[in-house]
């Protein structure tokens, strides 16, 4: 019985998960992107679909509304994207 309940909760978890949206995050000149939780390690960056840019101190990532509201002290601007990067 416990296994069935655990399986049901595991399968239902994605249904209750907050939807993610694609954002463009521009960083301050003196800030390192690694200060943000999304860019803290390769696993987090991969899970959020992070794409960095070569000539701009910014990145695109899939963030929930809660993650977008967090500021690790380094974000200058945050804008939702309607087209993919």
N, C-alpha and C positions, 0 to 999 in steps of 0.2 A: 504494500500500500504506500509506503514511504517513497519507494522508487517511482511509482506512478505520479505521485504528487510532485516530486523533484523534477521529473521529466516534463510535466505540465507547466511548472513554473519556468523552467529553462526555455521551453518553446514559446511561452507567452512574453518573456522579457523583451524581445525586439519590438513587440506590438506597443509596449508602453514606453519605449525609448523615444527621446526627444528627436524630432527630425533635424537633420543637418542641412545647412545651406552653404553654398560656395561664397567665400569672402576674399577680398583683396586686403592685405594688411601691409601698410606702409610703415616702416620703422624710422625712428629718430636716427640722426647721423651717428650719434655717440652710443647707440644701443646695439647690443648683440642679440640677434634673433633667438639664441639659446636661452635667454631670460624668460621667454614665453613657454608655457607648459607644452604647447603643441610642437615646438621645435626642440624640446629638451633632450630627446634621444631619437634614434632612427626608428624605433618601434612606434613611438607616438606620431612621428612625422608620416610614416607609412600608413598608419591607421586613419589619419586625417587627409590623406591624399595631397600632401604638401608639394607645391611646385615653386621652386625659387627662380629668381630672375638674375641674369648675369650682370646687367648694367644698372639695376635699380635696387635700392635697399628695401625690398618688399618681397612678399610671397603670397601665394594663393593657397587656401586650405578649406576643407569642409569642416565647418564649425556649427555647434548648436548655439542657440540664443544665449545660453548661460556662458559658454566658452567665449563667445563674441563680446559679452559684457565684461569679462575679466581683462584687466590690463596689467601685464607684468612690468609695467614701468617703461616699456620701450616702444610701444605702438604710437605712431603719430596720427594715423588715420585708419579707419576700418570701413570698408564699403562692400555691401552685398553685390554679387555678380549675377547677371541674368544670363550670361553666356559663359561657357567653360574655358578655363585655362588649366 
